[in-house]
Amino acid sequence: MQTDTKRRVFLKRSAASGAVAVAVGAGLLTPQMVLAEWNKAAFESKSVEDVAKNLMGLEGAAEESADINIKAPDIAENGAVVPITVDVSMDGVETIAIIAKENPSPLAAAFTMGEGGVPFGRTNIKMGKTSDVIAMVKTADKTYMAKKEVKVTIGGCGG
Amino acid sequence: MSSMKVKAKEKDGIVEVKALIKHPMETGLRKDKKTGKPIPAHFVQQVVVEHGGKNRVTADWSGGVSKNPLLFVKFKGGAKGDMVKVAWTDNQGGTDSAEAEIK
C-alpha cells in the first residue's frame, strides 16, 4: 500500500513540474514569473520590525528619507479603501513596501522593480484604525523609510 | 469576462499602467455574520506587469489591500502601440490576465 501511495505522489509531482516546464517552453511563463515568490514570512509578520527583517533583510531601523513621498489622505472616512501612493526620487530602487503600522498584518503591498521599473506604486489598502502608514524602500545597498499618519473614522478590517 | 481592466499610457518616455481587478480580497480575519464561521482568506497575492518579454514591475499583496483592488505602476522602455500584459494570481490558485495597447 505504501509503495502505491508514494508512486501516486511521485506521479502527481512529476506531472505538475512537467506542466510548468511546458508552460515555460511555450513562452506562457517567463522564468522570472516562476521564480518570483510571494514572501509569506514578510506578509505574516506582526510588527514593522519583522516586516523589515523578513522583506528587506534589515536589522534595526531604516533611515528616514525626504526622497520618499507618500500621498495618503489625512483623514480616511472609510478604512476599507484608503488610497496610498508612494513616489520615490532615488536611483537603484529594488522594492517599495506599503505598511499600515497598526494593522494585524502590517505589510499590505510590496512593489518590486524589474527592468525599467519606475520607483512608484499606488494601490488602495484597508486600515483597521488610525495609524502611521510607512513606505519602506530598499535600494541596492540601503533601506530607507518615510511615514504619514492617516486618521481612520470607520475601520476597514472588521466584519 | 475578464476579471480585470487594464489601461496603459505613454508620456515623456514613461508608461503608466493602471489595472482594476475584480476580487473579494478576503483577509481570513472576517467572520460570516449569520453563521459566525470565519471566511477563508481569498486575496490576490501577486500582480505581474509584463512588456516586451520583460517583467517590468511586480506587486505582491496581502489581504490588507482593498476589495476590487487598483494597481498603478510605471516603467520606462515602452512606446505607443506596444502591448502591456498584466497577470494576477491569488492564494487559492486563481489566476487571470489582460492586455492593453499603450496609448
Interface residues (C-beta under 8 A of the other chain):
Chain A: T30 Q32 M33 A36 W38 N39 F43 A80 V81 V82 P83 T85 A100 N103 P104 S105 P106 L107 A108 A109 A110 F111 T112 M113 G114 E115 G116 G117 V118 F120 G121 R122 T123 N124 I125 K126 G156 C157 G158 G159
Chain B: I14 T27 L29 R30 K31 D32 K33 I39 Q45 Q46 V48 E50 H51 G53 K54 N55 R56 V57 T58 A59 D60 W61 S62 G63 G64 V65 S66 K67 P69 L70 L71 F72 V73 K74 F75 K76 G77 G78 A87
